Amino acid sequence: MTRNVRAYAVVAVCLLAVLHLAAPADAVSHLKRSAAPADRAEGAALRGGGNYSFTMEPISPSTAMDTDLGDFLGPYFYFLVTNTGDADTYDMLITGLDDPATWWPQVCIGTVCIAGDSSSHSLGPGGSDTLGVNVVPNTDGVDTFTFTVRSQGNPSLSQSYDVTLYAGSAAVGVGDVVALGPGWELRQNTPNPVRAATSIGFAVPREQAVDLRVYDVAGRVVRTLTNDTWPAGFHSVDWDGANDRGVAVPAGVYFYRLVTSEGSLARRLTVLR
């Protein structure tokens, strides 16, 4: 009997020792198990729980012409992208280009373009920037392609625009006139690039109110050239390269837009200093 009691006591002591040695490992394991769900929840919140939103507005014409093959004029197409939610990074993508081997795609931030059909750009809350696309053509022809901006914070948020470029002899065939229909014209300013002053020709098919303004690449009004009623026919206005305060604008790319009750036309010009 005494021998059995001693045996049971030895077994009990051994079991207690085993439990004592295992306790720290079990405790650590328990902490890891309890912490894991919280870690996953925090990661999910960082990846998908933010308030992501943005707006994308075109600030240049959706059709461009380049008579000189292989040159680089800066972005053909500009868009003002504004982050209206949490800090986010936006993917810029050029898709649908028929001949990327000879028409080289470039995505742009402001006037700086990056070789390749994709890149990304970050914006803080309320931040905005001009994003755009340039395609350097090395053959005659016409191509319509798509420029897409997509949120990384919420990839389901994206906006796309189709743009068309006429290059080489195709651009010469189109000429220097962009028109809505018979009687409408907005001609390329001459001279271009602008060093001191330039003339902008336009035509309207009937008497109507005409608004003609120069804009910078961010879509801000630089100069109001006219906001008055004009008779039917062809007209020309001069711009001295100054803003509405009479101060000469810095060198860069600008746009001029003709607006009436029946539609609008726009073209690009370059100022050199």
DRENPA-90059 format. One record per residue (C-alpha): residue number from 1; residue in one letter; chain; x, y, z. Coordinates in steps of 0.001 Angstrom, whole numbers, plus 500000, padded with zeros to 6 digits. Example, Ala and Ser with C-alpha at 12.3 -4.5 7.8 and 13.67 -1.06 7.14 Angstrom:
BEGIN
<1 "a" "A" <512300 495500 507800>>
<2 "s" "A" <513670 498940 507140>>
***
This chain:
BEGIN
<1 "m" "A" <500000 500000 500000>>
<2 "t" "A" <502744 502391 501015>>
<3 "r" "A" <504634 501451 497831>>
<4 "n" "A" <501545 502336 495713>>
<5 "v" "A" <501099 505710 497459>>
<6 "r" "A" <504718 506571 496791>>
<7 "a" "A" <504317 505621 493128>>
<8 "y" "A" <501244 507843 492782>>
<9 "a" "A" <503116 510703 494423>>
<10 "v" "A" <506001 510394 491996>>
<11 "v" "A" <503592 510396 489027>>
<12 "a" "A" <501808 513485 490403>>
<13 "v" "A" <505051 515369 490877>>
<14 "c" "A" <506130 514517 487350>>
<15 "l" "A" <502815 515695 485938>>
<16 "l" "A" <503059 518991 487839>>
<17 "a" "A" <506604 519487 486563>>
<18 "v" "A" <505471 518871 482983>>
<19 "l" "A" <502570 521286 483355>>
<20 "h" "A" <504827 523903 484902>>
<21 "l" "A" <507342 523656 482079>>
<22 "a" "A" <504602 523808 479413>>
<23 "a" "A" <502779 526775 480908>>
<24 "p" "A" <504974 529577 479476>>
<25 "a" "A" <504795 528144 475949>>
<26 "d" "A" <501025 527733 476233>>
<27 "a" "A" <500688 531287 477514>>
<28 "v" "A" <502704 532689 474594>>
<29 "s" "A" <500719 530581 472163>>
<30 "h" "A" <497508 531891 473665>>
<31 "l" "A" <498674 535498 473299>>
<32 "k" "A" <499501 534929 469648>>
<33 "r" "A" <496143 533375 469007>>
<34 "s" "A" <494292 536227 470673>>
<35 "a" "A" <496376 538883 468862>>
<36 "a" "A" <496038 537391 465385>>
<37 "p" "A" <492419 538429 464715>>
<38 "a" "A" <493190 542012 465784>>
<39 "d" "A" <496184 542146 463415>>
<40 "r" "A" <494072 540908 460528>>
<41 "a" "A" <491318 543414 461268>>
<42 "e" "A" <493804 546286 461323>>
<43 "g" "A" <495333 545180 458027>>
<44 "a" "A" <491904 544953 456414>>
<45 "a" "A" <491094 548469 457590>>
<46 "l" "A" <494315 549841 456117>>
<47 "r" "A" <493798 548121 452800>>
<48 "g" "A" <490106 548608 452170>>
<49 "g" "A" <488491 550720 454860>>
<50 "g" "A" <489615 554152 453681>>
<51 "n" "A" <487442 556851 452170>>
<52 "y" "A" <488832 556950 448629>>
<53 "s" "A" <487456 559220 445910>>
<54 "f" "A" <488720 561490 443145>>
<55 "t" "A" <487570 563609 440214>>
<56 "m" "A" <489124 563741 436749>>
<57 "e" "A" <488356 566593 434358>>
<58 "p" "A" <489799 567043 430834>>
<59 "i" "A" <491442 570459 430383>>
<60 "s" "A" <492612 570036 426791>>
<61 "p" "A" <490975 568920 423535>>
<62 "s" "A" <490418 565197 422993>>
<63 "t" "A" <491905 565439 419472>>
<64 "a" "A" <495473 566519 418703>>
<65 "m" "A" <497599 566867 415584>>
<66 "d" "A" <501357 566583 415114>>
<67 "t" "A" <502797 567159 411649>>
<68 "d" "A" <506403 566454 412708>>
<69 "l" "A" <507098 562774 413257>>
<70 "g" "A" <509344 561684 416088>>
<71 "d" "A" <509397 564997 417925>>
<72 "f" "A" <508433 565641 421529>>
<73 "l" "A" <506078 568537 422141>>
<74 "g" "A" <505117 567696 425717>>
<75 "p" "A" <501814 566131 426701>>
<76 "y" "A" <499110 566199 424051>>
<77 "f" "A" <496285 565634 426503>>
<78 "y" "A" <495903 567045 430021>>
<79 "f" "A" <493498 566097 432813>>
<80 "l" "A" <493048 567742 436206>>
<81 "v" "A" <492883 564997 438862>>
<82 "t" "A" <491775 566012 442376>>
<83 "n" "A" <491877 563704 445377>>
<84 "t" "A" <488589 564212 447255>>
<85 "g" "A" <489141 561496 449887>>
<86 "d" "A" <491958 560010 451938>>
<87 "a" "A" <495580 560112 450764>>
<88 "d" "A" <495873 557835 447756>>
<89 "t" "A" <498112 556770 444893>>
<90 "y" "A" <496761 556717 441363>>
<91 "d" "A" <497770 554446 438500>>
<92 "m" "A" <497982 556072 435044>>
<93 "l" "A" <497476 553703 432128>>
<94 "i" "A" <497551 554066 428330>>
<95 "t" "A" <495675 551247 426592>>
<96 "g" "A" <494342 550490 423119>>
<97 "l" "A" <497286 551952 421204>>
<98 "d" "A" <497336 550252 417778>>
<99 "d" "A" <501082 550421 417169>>
<100 "p" "A" <503074 550845 420421>>
<101 "a" "A" <506220 549703 418591>>
<102 "t" "A" <506377 552907 416525>>
<103 "w" "A" <504057 555224 418483>>
<104 "w" "A" <505807 555463 421843>>
<105 "p" "A" <503439 555977 424809>>
<106 "q" "A" <504337 558245 427713>>
<107 "v" "A" <502281 559036 430821>>
<108 "c" "A" <502813 562532 432223>>
<109 "i" "A" <502704 564425 435517>>
<110 "g" "A" <502382 568093 434673>>
<111 "t" "A" <504731 568738 431760>>
<112 "v" "A" <507100 565893 432724>>
<113 "c" "A" <506508 562663 430804>>
<114 "i" "A" <507719 559185 431710>>
<115 "a" "A" <508523 556665 428999>>
<116 "g" "A" <506102 553765 429133>>
<117 "d" "A" <502385 553093 429103>>
<118 "s" "A" <501929 553191 432905>>
<119 "s" "A" <503121 554877 436093>>
<120 "s" "A" <501677 556109 439390>>
<121 "h" "A" <501314 559393 441279>>
<122 "s" "A" <500385 560078 444926>>
<123 "l" "A" <498100 562859 446169>>
<124 "g" "A" <497236 563885 449706>>
<125 "p" "A" <493684 564776 450820>>
<126 "g" "A" <492435 567667 448692>>
<127 "g" "A" <495543 567552 446513>>
<128 "s" "A" <495341 567982 442753>>
<129 "d" "A" <497678 567772 439792>>
<130 "t" "A" <497605 567676 436021>>
<131 "l" "A" <498112 564180 434678>>
<132 "g" "A" <498277 563425 431013>>
<133 "v" "A" <499427 561433 428058>>
<134 "n" "A" <501874 561925 425231>>
<135 "v" "A" <502463 559527 422358>>
<136 "v" "A" <505470 560161 420150>>
<137 "p" "A" <504478 559079 416590>>
<138 "n" "A" <507073 557741 414187>>
<139 "t" "A" <504725 556867 411312>>
<140 "d" "A" <501922 558658 409489>>
<141 "g" "A" <498465 557790 410645>>
<142 "v" "A" <495643 558208 413112>>
<143 "d" "A" <495263 556412 416422>>
<144 "t" "A" <492629 556551 419137>>
<145 "f" "A" <493675 555258 422535>>
<146 "t" "A" <492443 555324 426125>>
<147 "f" "A" <493908 557091 429153>>
<148 "t" "A" <492796 555682 432504>>
<149 "v" "A" <493412 556904 436052>>
<150 "r" "A" <492705 554306 438768>>
<151 "s" "A" <492793 554504 442562>>
<152 "q" "A" <495147 552099 444321>>
<153 "g" "A" <493250 552543 447590>>
<154 "n" "A" <490092 551301 445883>>
<155 "p" "A" <490902 549821 442451>>
<156 "s" "A" <487203 549775 441561>>
<157 "l" "A" <487406 553584 441285>>
<158 "s" "A" <488663 554622 437850>>
<159 "q" "A" <487934 557055 435035>>
<160 "s" "A" <488868 556726 431372>>
<161 "y" "A" <488911 558997 428334>>
<162 "d" "A" <489421 558191 424656>>
<163 "v" "A" <491793 560546 422828>>
<164 "t" "A" <492826 560735 419162>>
<165 "l" "A" <496125 561767 417618>>
<166 "y" "A" <496674 562625 413922>>
<167 "a" "A" <500326 562334 412918>>
<168 "g" "A" <502439 563204 409879>>
<169 "s" "A" <500576 563385 406577>>
<170 "a" "A" <497338 562478 408361>>
<171 "a" "A" <497681 565651 410404>>
<172 "v" "A" <498442 567671 407275>>
<173 "g" "A" <495281 566258 405716>>
<174 "v" "A" <493230 567417 408680>>
<175 "g" "A" <494758 570864 408353>>
<176 "d" "A" <494976 573558 410990>>
<177 "v" "A" <491235 573848 411538>>
<178 "v" "A" <489188 572030 414164>>
<179 "a" "A" <485471 572396 413479>>
<180 "l" "A" <482128 571438 415027>>
<181 "g" "A" <480344 571717 411697>>
<182 "p" "A" <479901 573996 408673>>
<183 "g" "A" <480830 577560 409493>>
<184 "w" "A" <482738 576698 412701>>
<185 "e" "A" <486485 577192 412931>>
<186 "l" "A" <489192 577588 415533>>
<187 "r" "A" <492548 577977 413844>>
<188 "q" "A" <495999 577321 415206>>
<189 "n" "A" <497440 580562 416510>>
<190 "t" "A" <500173 582218 414462>>
<191 "p" "A" <502985 582467 415201>>
<192 "n" "A" <503342 579409 417404>>
<193 "p" "A" <505429 579130 419556>>
<194 "v" "A" <504671 582603 420923>>
<195 "r" "A" <507539 584915 421852>>
<196 "a" "A" <505811 588288 422021>>
<197 "a" "A" <502325 588217 420463>>
<198 "t" "A" <500126 585910 418430>>
<199 "s" "A" <496831 585949 416511>>
<200 "i" "A" <493986 583485 416945>>
<201 "g" "A" <491484 583060 414134>>
<202 "f" "A" <487971 581727 414551>>
<203 "a" "A" <484677 581641 412675>>
<204 "v" "A" <481039 581244 413748>>
<205 "p" "A" <478130 580369 411427>>
<206 "r" "A" <475743 582991 412838>>
<207 "e" "A" <475731 586026 415127>>
<208 "q" "A" <476150 584885 418723>>
<209 "a" "A" <477930 585418 422031>>
<210 "v" "A" <481537 584267 421901>>
<211 "d" "A" <483836 583580 424836>>
<212 "l" "A" <487523 583092 423961>>
<213 "r" "A" <489998 582565 426812>>
<214 "v" "A" <493536 581347 427375>>
<215 "y" "A" <494100 578728 430116>>
<216 "d" "A" <497167 577281 431805>>
<217 "v" "A" <497735 573531 432120>>
<218 "a" "A" <495904 573464 435478>>
<219 "g" "A" <492735 574789 433819>>
<220 "r" "A" <492993 578289 435333>>
<221 "v" "A" <491963 581285 433210>>
<222 "v" "A" <495034 583261 432159>>
<223 "r" "A" <493459 585831 429837>>
<224 "t" "A" <489951 586575 428581>>
<225 "l" "A" <490422 587634 424943>>
<226 "t" "A" <486764 588313 424245>>
<227 "n" "A" <483381 587802 425866>>
<228 "d" "A" <481060 589583 423478>>
<229 "t" "A" <478655 589128 420568>>
<230 "w" "A" <480259 588563 417176>>
<231 "p" "A" <478631 588470 413735>>
<232 "a" "A" <478751 585427 411472>>
<233 "g" "A" <481987 584894 409611>>
<234 "f" "A" <485712 584723 410226>>
<235 "h" "A" <487429 586856 412871>>
<236 "s" "A" <490831 587210 414498>>
<237 "v" "A" <491945 588398 417932>>
<238 "d" "A" <495444 589121 419182>>
<239 "w" "A" <497059 588011 422407>>
<240 "d" "A" <500131 589831 423682>>
<241 "g" "A" <501250 586968 425931>>
<242 "a" "A" <500090 588695 429124>>
<243 "n" "A" <497534 587658 431744>>
<244 "d" "A" <494446 589631 432745>>
<245 "r" "A" <496619 591800 435043>>
<246 "g" "A" <498903 592750 432164>>
<247 "v" "A" <501827 590622 433380>>
<248 "a" "A" <503691 588509 430821>>
<249 "v" "A" <503007 584811 431402>>
<250 "p" "A" <505943 582424 431903>>
<251 "a" "A" <507108 580046 429220>>
<252 "g" "A" <505101 576874 428933>>
<253 "v" "A" <502128 575149 427361>>
<254 "y" "A" <498726 576900 427315>>
<255 "f" "A" <495301 576271 425815>>
<256 "y" "A" <492780 578590 424227>>
<257 "r" "A" <489093 577744 424107>>
<258 "l" "A" <486232 579156 422067>>
<259 "v" "A" <482852 578754 423789>>
<260 "t" "A" <479369 579583 422467>>
<261 "s" "A" <475872 578415 423316>>
<262 "e" "A" <476246 575719 420636>>
<263 "g" "A" <479478 574146 421758>>
<264 "s" "A" <483189 574701 422321>>
<265 "l" "A" <486498 574236 420524>>
<266 "a" "A" <489985 574273 421991>>
<267 "r" "A" <493604 574176 420877>>
<268 "r" "A" <497086 574281 422381>>
<269 "l" "A" <499864 576854 422079>>
<270 "t" "A" <503388 577197 423442>>
<271 "v" "A" <504975 580325 424925>>
<272 "l" "A" <508761 580800 424757>>
<273 "r" "A" <510675 583425 426700>>
***
